[in-house]
């Protein structure tokens, strides 16, 4: 995450410029110039983040900028060490101490000034090189492709068959009860869980059932993208409602403005009991945009949200609401589901004895996510040798990133990461430095984040309070899992989901944020990483 290094360095430079009045003109000027260049770099990075991701051209620019941040950080650390060292000694020895170190300090200032001049020239050359080769146009970003791919999957899931439904019966009964209850007012039902947990699969199973079709006059399924356009959401809703009644829309909706779209929806829904499914909701802003169009005539209409965000799910919405938390599959359920895909050619989908241990290990890494279980089962179906299974398990990190058959798993899980605000991305990635299934204590984690410079100063709040807020937000977005709470219910320890950790490891190494060495293979570029986590590889006898 290049922007983390930039933010950290700007803070360090400001501190030096404000507090080091003894700086010579050369060092002061170079530091000030560097601060200006880094501020421009940060502005560009903020721009790219607002449009959700980087193009290939921008990724090269960012990588160049990141590589410049690391030597600057080293220079500043060394410079501050010598400056603080020169302030040592007591009242009697301090003048003598400073006189002895004076020549060394002059040499250090000159050396730092020369190094900063060189780095400033390199930083300025990055955008100049970009312009020189005519690469100013921004191409379509991968994250936009990912978001669109997930939207297409959400739209097509309405037509999917129920061939691989496991462990949903209790949730299904609860959801049907809430949807068909005698509650006359419009009710919002939120189905919440991490990406790939089966939220949409559950809801579409209920949505397509005869019970629901007979209970409501009209219905609509809307898949919401991260960058939705509210006019388009209203258009899709109108089309879906009309189609559910086998009616034709008599106007060209593409030319209809927002106000008229609202009027059309209000008039159409006024005498009807309806159900709307808003699949994959990322923000409460969506509710603000469409709420006025969804009438509450006291007929028992229902609005269903599927979301990854606990914050979204627990909103009151100004009406009666329910929240259904999707729990991971039990290990036995996940195992049965995996076997139906991986060993479908065997009698009773039975797993061969020589593969049972390694297959069970893979299933455990899925953490009860049906999407991951099915995808991994499909990949392993073609692998017959034990050695193939062992190799795949040991290289799951690379497989998730590069295997096309696992692309849907990577995309759906990683959209939650791309949706995080930038100050949380590094905090999340940092957690992959802990071992798999490691229970990370809350107090320890927030102190480490503060020490690393990941927590931004905000007036009126302590760094500890801010870091605690960061942790709670990651938990609410299902990026970290709570494994222990204190008596008051606050998280006491958390961990990363195994598959999210594998993806975080790959991203952290690519961004040179950190690398983890567990003894399985040597990393030839290990010295290029800014942080190194060495996991114990000693086996007990």
Number of C-alpha atoms within 10 A of each C-alpha: 19 22 22 21 23 26 18 17 22 20 14 17 18 14 11 17 17 8 10 13 9 9 15 13 11 16 21 19 16 20 24 17 15 23 21 13 16 23 16 13 21 20 12 14 19 14 13 16 15 9 12 18 19 22 18 14 15 21 12 14 17 21 16 16 23 19 16 19 21 18 14 20 17 10 16 17 13 13 17 14 11 15 17 9 14 18 13 13 13 9 8 8 10 14 14 12 16 17 12 12 16 13 10 14 18 12 12 17 20 15 14 21 21 15 16 23 17 12 18 20 11 15 19 13 12 16 16 12 12 15 11 10 8 9 13 12 9 12 12 12 17 14 19 19 12 18 20 16 16 21 19 13 14 21 16 11 15 16 11 12 11 11 6 12 14 16 17 16 11 8 17 14 12 11 23 16 11 16 25 16 10 10 15 15 15 22 22 26 22 27 27 29 24 25 26 22 22 25 26 25 22 22 21 21 18 18 24 13 11 9 13 17 16 9 15 18 17 23 24 21 21 20 24 25 20 18 12 13 12 16 19 15 18 21 19 17 21 21 15 19 24 17 15 14 11 10 11 10 12 6 8 7 17 9 7 13 11 14 9 11 18 19 11 16 19 15 12 15 20 14 12 18 21 24 27 21 24 22 23 24 24 23 15 14 11 16 15 11 14 14 12 12 16 20 20 21 15 12 18 21 28 26 19 23 25 27 24 24 27 20 15 22 28 15 15 11 15 9 12 12 19 18 18 17 15 16 17 19 21 14 15 12 14 24 20 16 22 30 24 20 20 24 20 16 12 12 8 10 16 15 20 12 8 10 15 13 10 15 24 15 11 22 24 17 20 24 19 23 25 25 20 25 27 23 19 22 23 20 16 20 16 11 13 12 10 14 11 12 16 14 10 18 16 12 12 17 19 14 18 22 17 12 12 12 14 19 16 19 22 24 21 19 21 18 17 18 21 15 17 16 11 16 16 20 18 23 24 21 23 23 20 26 21 17 19 16 13 15 17 19 15 19 14 10 19 23 15 15 21 16 10 13 17 21 25 14 12 9 7 6 9 11 18 15 12 17 24 19 13 19 21 16 18 20 18 20 24 20 24 22 18 19 14 17 13 9 8 6 8 12 20 16 20 22 23 25 20 17 21 22 25 23 22 24 23 20 18 22 19 14 18 22 21 22 27 21 16 14 12 9 8 9 11 7 10 16 11 15 17 13 17 15 14 14 14 10 10 8 5 4 3
